[in-house]
């Protein structure tokens, strides 16, 4: 009896993990974690807080998203790192006042989109939310 019960639990858990993998392959993924800075690129990690005009709370480093057209906005940079040629040290973490344009993105199932704030320009009003890598 105990073996049947354990086997039943095992089958249920395997089914759940299979369904979650299948569901994730039907969605895209937004990744906001840069990791090590891309050579000399002035990219800042961001917190996504608005998708398609709806305020959202998302996990800090990556999250699944339905395929299709999306508008992504951010008001906050996770960290401000002054990398010599990149940042003006007077910039605050709350970047809302710089009116960063939203990112228009066409998401495909099974692909990961790495997004960041391009802070190449020393004037924060010219920064852009960009996709810097697709896998």
C-alpha positions as CSV (number, residue, x, y, z in Angstrom):
1,X,0.0,0.0,0.0
2,X,2.8,2.4,0.9
3,X,4.6,1.7,-2.3
4,X,1.5,2.4,-4.4
5,X,1.0,5.7,-2.6
6,X,4.6,6.7,-3.1
7,X,4.5,5.7,-6.8
8,X,1.2,7.7,-7.2
9,X,2.9,10.8,-5.6
10,X,5.9,10.3,-8.0
11,X,3.6,10.2,-11.0
12,X,1.8,13.3,-10.0
13,X,5.0,15.2,-9.4
14,X,6.5,14.1,-12.7
15,X,3.3,15.2,-14.5
16,X,3.4,18.7,-12.9
17,X,7.1,19.2,-13.8
18,X,6.3,18.0,-17.4
19,X,3.4,20.4,-17.7
20,X,5.4,23.4,-16.3
21,X,8.3,22.7,-18.9
22,X,5.7,22.4,-21.7
23,X,4.1,25.7,-20.6
24,X,7.5,27.5,-20.4
25,X,8.3,26.4,-24.0
26,X,5.1,28.1,-25.1
27,X,6.1,31.4,-23.6
28,X,8.9,33.8,-24.0
29,X,11.2,35.0,-21.2
30,X,12.3,38.4,-20.1
31,X,15.7,38.5,-18.4
32,X,16.9,41.7,-16.6
33,X,20.0,40.2,-15.1
34,X,23.1,41.3,-16.9
35,X,25.7,39.4,-14.9
36,X,29.2,40.5,-15.7
37,X,29.1,43.7,-17.7
38,X,29.3,43.3,-21.4
39,X,32.7,44.6,-22.6
40,X,32.7,48.4,-22.3
41,X,28.9,48.5,-22.8
42,X,27.1,50.9,-20.5
43,X,24.1,48.6,-19.7
44,X,22.2,48.9,-16.4
45,X,20.0,46.2,-14.9
46,X,16.4,47.4,-14.5
47,X,13.2,46.4,-12.7
48,X,10.2,45.9,-15.0
49,X,7.2,47.5,-13.4
50,X,4.8,48.0,-16.3
51,X,3.8,45.7,-19.1
52,X,1.2,46.7,-21.7
53,X,0.0,49.6,-19.5
54,X,-0.5,47.5,-16.4
55,X,1.5,47.9,-13.3
56,X,3.2,44.6,-12.4
57,X,5.4,43.1,-9.8
58,X,7.8,40.7,-11.4
59,X,10.7,38.5,-10.0
60,X,13.9,40.6,-10.1
61,X,15.9,38.6,-12.6
62,X,13.7,36.9,-15.1
63,X,10.0,36.0,-15.8
64,X,7.9,34.3,-18.4
65,X,5.7,36.3,-20.8
66,X,3.1,35.3,-23.4
67,X,4.2,35.5,-27.0
68,X,3.0,38.6,-28.9
69,X,3.6,42.3,-29.0
70,X,4.3,43.9,-25.6
71,X,5.2,47.4,-24.3
72,X,7.6,47.2,-21.4
73,X,8.4,50.1,-19.1
74,X,10.7,50.7,-16.1
75,X,11.1,53.3,-13.5
76,X,14.0,51.9,-11.6
77,X,17.6,50.8,-12.3
78,X,18.6,48.0,-9.9
79,X,22.1,49.4,-9.4
80,X,24.0,52.4,-10.6
81,X,27.6,51.5,-11.3
82,X,29.9,54.2,-12.4
83,X,32.1,52.5,-15.0
84,X,34.3,55.4,-16.0
85,X,33.0,56.4,-19.4
86,X,29.4,55.5,-18.7
87,X,27.6,57.1,-15.8
88,X,27.1,60.6,-14.5
89,X,27.4,60.0,-10.7
90,X,24.5,62.5,-10.1
91,X,21.9,60.0,-11.4
92,X,19.5,58.4,-8.9
93,X,18.2,54.8,-8.9
94,X,14.7,56.2,-9.5
95,X,15.0,56.9,-13.2
96,X,11.3,57.9,-13.6
97,X,12.1,61.6,-13.9
98,X,14.2,60.9,-17.0
99,X,11.2,59.7,-19.0
100,X,12.7,56.6,-20.4
101,X,10.8,55.6,-23.5
102,X,9.0,52.2,-23.3
103,X,10.4,49.2,-25.1
104,X,8.2,47.8,-27.9
105,X,8.9,44.1,-28.1
106,X,7.6,41.2,-30.2
107,X,8.0,38.1,-28.0
108,X,8.3,34.6,-29.6
109,X,7.7,31.4,-27.7
110,X,10.8,29.7,-26.5
111,X,13.1,32.7,-26.8
112,X,14.7,34.7,-24.0
113,X,15.0,38.5,-24.3
114,X,17.8,40.2,-22.3
115,X,16.8,43.8,-21.6
116,X,18.7,46.6,-20.0
117,X,19.0,50.3,-19.9
118,X,21.6,51.6,-22.4
119,X,23.4,54.4,-20.5
120,X,25.9,55.2,-23.1
121,X,25.0,58.8,-23.2
122,X,26.1,60.7,-20.1
123,X,22.8,62.6,-20.2
124,X,20.3,60.3,-18.6
125,X,17.4,61.9,-20.6
126,X,18.9,60.1,-23.6
127,X,19.0,56.6,-22.1
128,X,17.0,53.9,-23.8
129,X,15.5,50.5,-22.8
130,X,17.0,48.0,-25.2
131,X,17.2,44.3,-25.9
132,X,20.9,43.5,-25.9
133,X,20.7,39.8,-26.4
134,X,18.2,37.2,-27.7
135,X,18.6,33.4,-27.1
